[in-house]
Amino acid sequence: MFSQNEVSSRVSRRESASADAGPCHPHSVAHQARAGRRTYHNEGSQGTWINAEVAPSEPSRHDWSRTRRLISGWRIASTTCEVWAPSSLAWLAGRLLRKFIDTANRALPGLLFSLPPRLLPSSPEAQWQGSGGHPTSLEATCGLLRRDGLQRDAAAARPFRPVIHPCTAPSQNHGLGSVLLLPDVPSMIKAAWSEATEFAAATMSWQTQLLSFAAAGLAYLVFTAIHRLYFSPLAAIPGPRWAALSLWNEFYYDVVRRGTFMWQIQDMHKKYGPCVRINPYEVHILDPDFYDELYVNTKRLDKYRWWTNLAGADGSSFSTITHDQHKLRRGAVNPFFSARSVTKLEPLLRSKIDKLSARFDGFVESGEVLRLDAAFMALTMDIICDYAFSHDRKYLDEPDFKLLWKQTIIGAFEGGALGRQFPWMLPLMKRLPVSVVSAMNPSVGHLLSWQAGVKEQVRPILEGVDELTLSGDKDASSRTIFHTLRDSDLPPEEKTLQRLCDEGEILTGAGSETTAQTLTRILFYLKQEPKTLARLRDELDGALSKRTAAPSWTELQQLPYLSAVIKEGLRLSYGTTTRLPRIAHEDIRYKEHVIPAGTPISQTPYFVLMHPSIFPGPASFRPERWLEPAAKDMKLDRYLVCFGKGSRQCLGLNLAYAEMYLTIVAVVRRFDWEMYETTLDDIVCKHDFFVAVASLDSKGLYTMTTNTSLSGQDVSVIGLGNMGVAIANCLLRAGATVTVWNRTASKAEQLIAQGALLALSPSACISASPITIICLLSNATAEQALSDVQDLSRRTIINLTNGSPGQARQMATLLQSQKGARYIHGAIMVPPLLLGQPTSVTLCSGPSDVFHACTSVLSALGTPRHVGEDISQASLLDNALLSLMGGIFEGWVQALAIVQRGGVDEVEFATGLAGPFVKAMADWLPRIAESVRDEQYVGGSPLRMQLEALDNIAVTGKELGVGVLLGELRGVMERAVTLGKGEEGIAGLVPLLTGKNALGISTRWPGHSPYPEPCRLLEKHKRLTMIVVPHPRRRNRGARLRPASEFVATSWPRACADDKHRITTPGCQKRLAANTEWQTPGLICRPQARASVHLLTSVFYQLLPIRVVYTT
């Protein structure tokens, strides 16, 4: 066995001899290579083993089997490689070729050394010892020799230090210590390039250098092609050879031909079958039944790094490569888009949809052409920005719906293909000034400006200096997604500024364009299929007209045909059209093919959604396919893959569904539309830019929008007050033929100018149309107007005149029973200026069949709601809402008087303070209603505190010289407090008006007088039997009787302090003198059955929190 010094000495002598010798010297590298003194005795996929001449000369005291076990688990990378060539040109080409081939094939040559054990690590954890951290004998360098005798000094070459890696190759016994040496590829390439350029500069002319590099490049291309075609792990997968050679084929179709590679993949499948190799590294499968197997049933799928370059947002959940990191990031934002969170978001969604409807109304009135795809893009963009960023972009307010943003998003999607091929381009663009980029490309400049705005919004949130954080507001509704991520359990490296900005950017792009495209395509196909549109409207009218409240999106999901329309719209808008590569950690078997672990495998949603075996007639819009029995048998929903599948499924799925359900219902019931210079080419997918894009020559989807058409419908209107004129205008805009009558004919002149017809009498007006709307000052006026009309059979009367429930019943008797009319009683819940908008609700009661027959007419006025068969129900609800409106107006007038006298600008007060305050208070209305329904009155601000607030208002009014309108409310609160309800909330006032208190005791006063004065009360009820007081611990959950002697009052109300009134009790009599201080009479209370007593009022007016109970 050689010692370490002997080995070093012999290696040094040999290197010296090789360096000094010529090419024919026995010790030269070239001679040894020609003589075959190094033999290749084991070739495998892990590398090439070469037997060296170094051999032991004597036995060792060490355990060689143990050494082999230790060393066989390590792979040592080195660039020990000697190259000899007959000329400098051949040497250079061979040198570069050898390096690149080794790198590409992953089958790199090594050297087998039999070294003394002391030169080897004693354990896997041990480090190499010796010069430079590793044995000097392994500091191999390349002796560069030429046939002409020119020799480069080996010492001048760059040594390569070994890099140790775990080795999974089976242990092989090649001498005493087997060490497999493989090149350190990055160092090898860098050093080879340095050596080649230095050598070329010293020995070659520039022409020779150019030829050398050209030869090397050509050799690299040739050998790379050979490897990819014949020796790649994917060589057995069928596919075109030109696709397996490089990615330039995909570059051509996706960049040059602008998003058409998807159809090239389709052609490959037609020729080669369902499993195709589409580029050197990726396999594509076209099999709808394998979709779940790949994306759902396969565990721990990673994304393909090369593919995610299209997004340019590496920190987002969408672009996250590994399964585990994606799970971590996705878990932090999942609650933000859960079904429960989206349900709470419905008020925001409805407000944005109402704004969109108002914009549509503007187009209806002006007759302008509407670009529908831009309008829906503005809607979804405003929703996602307001929800995720708490910032309203107000794209719905823009005249063109901010068309630039839509163009920006589509441009960004198209640029994704270029970003995959050249991932350095987008970072370079971000480094340039925005002004420069905007001059080059306005869309990209707009995108970069928006990204900068997001960063400026996120920065104070991360630093905790934003307005919401400083205010200490814990209300979840006002938190953005950035607050959610900042306060999550994510590690600090997941909360950096850039990562959160990346997350927000992807949410915006993915949360706007895809949903907008679906809404646009649904409306296009509905107009192309009139029967489908009619059936959808019938279902909506039948299901929603009976409701008193707007249905939630989860309730709308229960409507089968509406759901079928949305599913079919999703299918034909595809969601994302591009393929979705995934990398599995284990081999995947598809039929006879075994796809190695680590290989990107993809399917394309477009191919599944348009597969004729799953969806016959795939290009046709046929919602009925989702309702047929075959759909249930096939489980058709599993093939609706537009939102993706598995752990990487679309994050905003619930939000998208809510937007689609609420928007389709609002638009279809309210508007009609006609396509304007729009064809199927403006809708059908022609380009795959991650999302479906129609013909590049398309100018968008344009419509002529109108209200729900009443063309050919005759409607009469009796009464031309402000509301009557507004009703007639809405009907005229909807295309109806309107006949009007009014006692003062001059009020009809403007309507006549717009096309209305004037009747000379109410009878003539009713006879002109099958449906007549009456809107007069009072029901008495309506009865008088109809007194001359005897026969109303085959006529429908819709009475929208305000009145009481009793008056509604009286009118129904007159018109239905006596004159044979079909009768609907209704109430319009908005002022005339707001009539015709989606927020304009018309309450209707009466026979449901009559209501359904009038739905199209009533829809021209806004949103009709059938509240029941009882003809008086609409009037009842009308008066309830009017009482709410009266209270609001009373408080608003009081508030305006105070701020005006206080010198505050009224409009600024209304917009900056009052508006948000009223919206916040509106959220409390359902809670108060629940308290009244459940008779749980304790909660919220107690009445005693609210009474104090009303007193402060009175004091403020006195100081400012302003009258107070809230005195009646104060009186009710005051009486409630004296009855022991001071700890209850505002809901505690309702029992005082309905005759029920918290104890279940009737509180109706004799004569039904709500607030009897103490004098009149004592005149009618002389005998005081007991005093009921709240239990001090249980509050209003119970009561107990206590002797009156336990209470002391400071004074008696002046109105009761005279000689005429006596308080007689079973135990004593006490006479009260006028103008004297009342003293405790020492009453003795006796128990009474609760059912036999009536709570009348508090005798101790404003003084004691007790209840005085009288027997009747």
QUILIN-V185936 format. One record per residue. N is the residue number from 0. NEAR is the number of other ideal C-beta (glycine too) atoms within 10 Angstrom. Layout:
N:NEAR + N:NEAR
This chain:
0:16 + 1:18 + 2:12 + 3:15 + 4:8 + 5:12 + 6:21 + 7:17 + 8:12 + 9:14 + 10:18 + 11:12 + 12:11 + 13:14 + 14:17 + 15:12 + 16:13 + 17:19 + 18:17 + 19:11 + 20:18 + 21:12 + 22:17 + 23:9 + 24:14 + 25:10 + 26:15 + 27:21 + 28:21 + 29:20 + 30:17 + 31:18 + 32:13 + 33:12 + 34:10 + 35:8 + 36:12 + 37:16 + 38:9 + 39:11 + 40:11 + 41:14 + 42:11 + 43:11 + 44:10 + 45:18 + 46:21 + 47:18 + 48:20 + 49:18 + 50:18 + 51:15 + 52:10 + 53:18 + 54:11 + 55:16 + 56:8 + 57:7 + 58:9 + 59:14 + 60:6 + 61:16 + 62:11 + 63:15 + 64:10 + 65:11 + 66:20 + 67:20 + 68:11 + 69:18 + 70:21 + 71:19 + 72:15 + 73:16 + 74:20 + 75:25 + 76:21 + 77:24 + 78:26 + 79:23 + 80:21 + 81:18 + 82:19 + 83:21 + 84:17 + 85:14 + 86:12 + 87:20 + 88:18 + 89:16 + 90:21 + 91:26 + 92:23 + 93:18 + 94:22 + 95:21 + 96:19 + 97:18 + 98:24 + 99:20 + 100:17 + 101:21 + 102:17 + 103:17 + 104:15 + 105:12 + 106:16 + 107:24 + 108:17 + 109:21 + 110:22 + 111:21 + 112:25 + 113:19 + 114:23 + 115:21 + 116:20 + 117:12 + 118:20 + 119:23 + 120:18 + 121:13 + 122:6 + 123:11 + 124:6 + 125:11 + 126:8 + 127:17 + 128:13 + 129:14 + 130:11 + 131:12 + 132:10 + 133:20 + 134:22 + 135:15 + 136:19 + 137:23 + 138:17 + 139:20 + 140:21 + 141:22 + 142:20 + 143:22 + 144:25 + 145:18 + 146:15 + 147:11 + 148:8 + 149:12 + 150:15 + 151:19 + 152:10 + 153:18 + 154:9 + 155:10 + 156:19 + 157:14 + 158:18 + 159:23 + 160:16 + 161:24 + 162:16 + 163:17 + 164:14 + 165:8 + 166:18 + 167:8 + 168:13 + 169:8 + 170:12 + 171:13 + 172:10 + 173:20 + 174:17 + 175:22 + 176:22 + 177:19 + 178:25 + 179:24 + 180:25 + 181:26 + 182:25 + 183:20 + 184:17 + 185:10 + 186:16 + 187:22 + 188:17 + 189:13 + 190:20 + 191:22 + 192:13 + 193:12 + 194:19 + 195:20 + 196:13 + 197:14 + 198:20 + 199:19 + 200:10 + 201:10 + 202:17 + 203:16 + 204:9 + 205:9 + 206:8 + 207:14 + 208:17 + 209:12 + 210:15 + 211:22 + 212:16 + 213:11 + 214:17 + 215:20 + 216:14 + 217:12 + 218:17 + 219:18 + 220:13 + 221:11 + 222:16 + 223:18 + 224:15 + 225:14 + 226:17 + 227:20 + 228:13 + 229:9 + 230:13 + 231:18 + 232:14 + 233:18 + 234:13 + 235:11 + 236:22 + 237:15 + 238:23 + 239:16 + 240:10 + 241:9 + 242:20 + 243:21 + 244:16 + 245:15 + 246:16 + 247:11 + 248:18 + 249:19 + 250:18 + 251:13 + 252:18 + 253:26 + 254:18 + 255:9 + 256:13 + 257:16 + 258:25 + 259:14 + 260:22 + 261:19 + 262:16 + 263:17 + 264:23 + 265:16 + 266:11 + 267:19 + 268:20 + 269:10 + 270:10 + 271:16 + 272:15 + 273:14 + 274:21 + 275:23 + 276:26 + 277:25 + 278:22 + 279:18 + 280:18 + 281:24 + 282:23 + 283:24 + 284:24 + 285:20 + 286:18 + 287:17 + 288:12 + 289:19 + 290:23 + 291:15 + 292:15 + 293:21 + 294:21 + 295:14 + 296:10 + 297:16 + 298:11 + 299:14 + 300:21 + 301:19 + 302:20 + 303:20 + 304:15 + 305:16 + 306:21 + 307:21 + 308:21 + 309:24 + 310:22 + 311:23 + 312:22 + 313:17 + 314:19 + 315:23 + 316:23 + 317:23 + 318:21 + 319:21 + 320:14 + 321:14 + 322:19 + 323:10 + 324:13 + 325:20 + 326:13 + 327:17 + 328:22 + 329:16 + 330:13 + 331:20 + 332:19 + 333:12 + 334:12 + 335:21 + 336:21 + 337:12 + 338:13 + 339:9 + 340:16 + 341:24 + 342:13 + 343:11 + 344:20 + 345:15 + 346:12 + 347:16 + 348:21 + 349:17 + 350:16 + 351:23 + 352:20 + 353:14 + 354:17 + 355:21 + 356:18 + 357:14 + 358:20 + 359:24 + 360:18 + 361:12 + 362:18 + 363:21 + 364:11 + 365:9 + 366:9 + 367:10 + 368:13 + 369:22 + 370:21 + 371:26 + 372:28 + 373:24 + 374:25 + 375:29 + 376:27 + 377:29 + 378:25 + 379:27 + 380:27 + 381:25 + 382:26 + 383:24 + 384:23 + 385:19 + 386:24 + 387:22 + 388:19 + 389:19 + 390:14 + 391:15 + 392:20 + 393:14 + 394:23 + 395:20 + 396:13 + 397:15 + 398:7 + 399:12 + 400:25 + 401:21 + 402:18 + 403:15 + 404:23 + 405:25 + 406:15 + 407:22 + 408:23 + 409:18 + 410:16 + 411:23 + 412:22 + 413:22 + 414:22 + 415:20 + 416:23 + 417:16 + 418:18 + 419:20 + 420:16 + 421:12 + 422:16 + 423:9 + 424:14 + 425:22 + 426:11 + 427:9 + 428:19 + 429:14 + 430:8 + 431:14 + 432:10 + 433:17 + 434:10 + 435:10 + 436:20 + 437:17 + 438:10 + 439:11 + 440:15 + 441:14 + 442:20 + 443:20 + 444:20 + 445:21 + 446:25 + 447:20 + 448:14 + 449:16 + 450:19 + 451:13 + 452:13 + 453:20 + 454:15 + 455:10 + 456:18 + 457:25 + 458:15 + 459:15 + 460:22 + 461:16 + 462:11 + 463:9 + 464:10 + 465:19 + 466:11 + 467:16 + 468:16 + 469:10 + 470:10 + 471:6 + 472:12 + 473:8 + 474:9 + 475:12 + 476:14 + 477:12 + 478:18 + 479:22 + 480:22 + 481:25 + 482:18 + 483:15 + 484:22 + 485:20 + 486:12 + 487:16 + 488:8 + 489:16 + 490:8 + 491:6 + 492:7 + 493:17 + 494:16 + 495:13 + 496:15 + 497:12 + 498:20 + 499:24 + 500:22 + 501:23 + 502:27 + 503:25 + 504:22 + 505:19 + 506:26 + 507:22 + 508:23 + 509:23 + 510:24 + 511:26 + 512:26 + 513:23 + 514:28 + 515:26 + 516:27 + 517:26 + 518:25 + 519:24 + 520:27 + 521:26 + 522:24 + 523:24 + 524:22 + 525:22 + 526:16 + 527:14 + 528:17 + 529:9 + 530:7 + 531:20 + 532:17 + 533:11 + 534:16 + 535:23 + 536:17 + 537:13 + 538:16 + 539:20 + 540:19 + 541:13 + 542:17 + 543:20 + 544:21 + 545:16 + 546:12 + 547:12 + 548:7 + 549:17 + 550:17 + 551:14 + 552:23 + 553:15 + 554:14 + 555:22 + 556:15 + 557:10 + 558:20 + 559:12 + 560:18 + 561:21 + 562:17 + 563:22 + 564:27 + 565:23 + 566:19 + 567:23 + 568:24 + 569:24 + 570:28 + 571:25 + 572:24 + 573:25 + 574:24 + 575:21 + 576:22 + 577:24 + 578:23 + 579:22 + 580:23 + 581:22 + 582:20 + 583:20 + 584:12 + 585:11 + 586:11 + 587:19 + 588:10 + 589:17 + 590:11 + 591:7 + 592:17 + 593:12 + 594:21 + 595:14 + 596:11 + 597:13 + 598:20 + 599:22 + 600:24 + 601:19 + 602:23 + 603:24 + 604:23 + 605:23 + 606:22 + 607:24 + 608:22 + 609:17 + 610:16 + 611:9 + 612:8 + 613:17 + 614:22 + 615:11 + 616:9 + 617:14 + 618:10 + 619:13 + 620:20 + 621:17 + 622:24 + 623:13 + 624:19 + 625:21 + 626:15 + 627:13 + 628:7 + 629:10 + 630:16 + 631:11 + 632:8 + 633:12 + 634:8 + 635:18 + 636:10 + 637:15 + 638:19 + 639:18 + 640:25 + 641:23 + 642:17 + 643:17 + 644:20 + 645:16 + 646:14 + 647:18 + 648:13 + 649:19 + 650:22 + 651:24 + 652:16 + 653:19 + 654:27 + 655:26 + 656:21 + 657:24 + 658:28 + 659:23 + 660:22 + 661:20 + 662:27 + 663:22 + 664:22 + 665:19 + 666:23 + 667:20 + 668:19 + 669:21 + 670:22 + 671:20 + 672:22 + 673:12 + 674:17 + 675:14 + 676:10 + 677:20 + 678:12 + 679:12 + 680:11 + 681:20 + 682:24 + 683:14 + 684:22 + 685:18 + 686:21 + 687:27 + 688:23 + 689:22 + 690:24 + 691:25 + 692:20 + 693:20 + 694:15 + 695:10 + 696:8 + 697:16 + 698:10 + 699:15 + 700:24 + 701:18 + 702:24 + 703:15 + 704:22 + 705:19 + 706:22 + 707:17 + 708:16 + 709:23 + 710:10 + 711:8 + 712:18 + 713:15 + 714:27 + 715:28 + 716:30 + 717:25 + 718:26 + 719:25 + 720:14 + 721:13 + 722:19 + 723:25 + 724:22 + 725:22 + 726:29 + 727:27 + 728:20 + 729:23 + 730:27 + 731:18 + 732:17 + 733:24 + 734:17 + 735:27 + 736:18 + 737:26 + 738:23 + 739:27 + 740:26 + 741:23 + 742:12 + 743:7 + 744:14 + 745:8 + 746:16 + 747:22 + 748:10 + 749:13 + 750:22 + 751:13 + 752:8 + 753:11 + 754:11 + 755:23 + 756:17 + 757:15 + 758:22 + 759:9 + 760:12 + 761:23 + 762:17 + 763:14 + 764:24 + 765:26 + 766:17 + 767:18 + 768:22 + 769:17 + 770:23 + 771:26 + 772:28 + 773:26 + 774:24 + 775:24 + 776:11 + 777:12 + 778:22 + 779:13 + 780:14 + 781:25 + 782:16 + 783:12 + 784:21 + 785:24 + 786:10 + 787:9 + 788:20 + 789:10 + 790:12 + 791:22 + 792:8 + 793:9 + 794:20 + 795:21 + 796:27 + 797:27 + 798:29 + 799:26 + 800:26 + 801:17 + 802:22 + 803:14 + 804:19 + 805:11 + 806:20 + 807:27 + 808:16 + 809:17 + 810:25 + 811:21 + 812:12 + 813:18 + 814:23 + 815:18 + 816:10 + 817:10 + 818:16 + 819:14 + 820:25 + 821:22 + 822:25 + 823:27 + 824:29 + 825:29 + 826:24 + 827:22 + 828:21 + 829:17 + 830:12 + 831:17 + 832:10 + 833:14 + 834:21 + 835:25 + 836:19 + 837:23 + 838:15 + 839:21 + 840:19 + 841:23 + 842:23 + 843:27 + 844:28 + 845:28 + 846:15 + 847:15 + 848:8 + 849:18 + 850:25 + 851:15 + 852:15 + 853:22 + 854:20 + 855:19 + 856:24 + 857:24 + 858:23 + 859:25 + 860:25 + 861:21 + 862:19 + 863:25 + 864:23 + 865:27 + 866:21 + 867:17 + 868:12 + 869:16 + 870:23 + 871:21 + 872:20 + 873:28 + 874:27 + 875:18 + 876:19 + 877:24 + 878:16 + 879:10 + 880:14 + 881:13 + 882:10 + 883:11 + 884:12 + 885:11 + 886:12 + 887:12 + 888:11 + 889:14 + 890:16 + 891:13 + 892:12 + 893:16 + 894:17 + 895:16 + 896:18 + 897:17 + 898:17 + 899:14 + 900:14 + 901:12 + 902:6 + 903:12 + 904:11 + 905:13 + 906:7 + 907:11 + 908:17 + 909:15 + 910:11 + 911:11 + 912:13 + 913:17 + 914:11 + 915:10 + 916:11 + 917:13 + 918:11 + 919:11 + 920:10 + 921:10 + 922:10 + 923:13 + 924:10 + 925:9 + 926:12 + 927:16 + 928:12 + 929:12 + 930:20 + 931:18 + 932:10 + 933:9 + 934:15 + 935:15 + 936:25 + 937:16 + 938:16 + 939:17 + 940:11 + 941:18 + 942:24 + 943:16 + 944:12 + 945:20 + 946:18 + 947:11 + 948:12 + 949:17 + 950:13 + 951:10 + 952:18 + 953:14 + 954:11 + 955:14 + 956:18 + 957:11 + 958:10 + 959:13 + 960:8 + 961:18 + 962:10 + 963:16 + 964:15 + 965:17 + 966:10 + 967:10 + 968:17 + 969:17 + 970:13 + 971:16 + 972:25 + 973:20 + 974:18 + 975:24 + 976:21 + 977:21 + 978:25 + 979:24 + 980:27 + 981:21 + 982:18 + 983:25 + 984:22 + 985:20 + 986:22 + 987:29 + 988:20 + 989:16 + 990:22 + 991:18 + 992:10 + 993:11 + 994:15 + 995:16 + 996:22 + 997:21 + 998:17 + 999:10 + 1000:19 + 1001:14 + 1002:19 + 1003:14 + 1004:18 + 1005:14 + 1006:9 + 1007:7 + 1008:13 + 1009:15 + 1010:12 + 1011:17 + 1012:14 + 1013:20 + 1014:16 + 1015:13 + 1016:20 + 1017:19 + 1018:12 + 1019:14 + 1020:17 + 1021:11 + 1022:11 + 1023:20 + 1024:19 + 1025:22 + 1026:21 + 1027:21 + 1028:18 + 1029:22 + 1030:12 + 1031:7 + 1032:7 + 1033:10 + 1034:17 + 1035:20 + 1036:11 + 1037:11 + 1038:20 + 1039:11 + 1040:14 + 1041:15 + 1042:14 + 1043:21 + 1044:12 + 1045:12 + 1046:16 + 1047:10 + 1048:16 + 1049:8 + 1050:12 + 1051:20 + 1052:16 + 1053:12 + 1054:13 + 1055:18 + 1056:18 + 1057:12 + 1058:9 + 1059:10 + 1060:17 + 1061:11 + 1062:19 + 1063:11 + 1064:18 + 1065:12 + 1066:13 + 1067:11 + 1068:10 + 1069:14 + 1070:10 + 1071:18 + 1072:10 + 1073:9 + 1074:8 + 1075:11 + 1076:11 + 1077:19 + 1078:11 + 1079:13 + 1080:17 + 1081:12 + 1082:22 + 1083:14 + 1084:20 + 1085:11 + 1086:9 + 1087:14 + 1088:6 + 1089:14 + 1090:8 + 1091:9 + 1092:17 + 1093:16 + 1094:20 + 1095:21 + 1096:21 + 1097:23 + 1098:22 + 1099:20 + 1100:17 + 1101:11 + 1102:16 + 1103:18 + 1104:17 + 1105:21 + 1106:25 + 1107:23 + 1108:20 + 1109:21 + 1110:13 + 1111:11
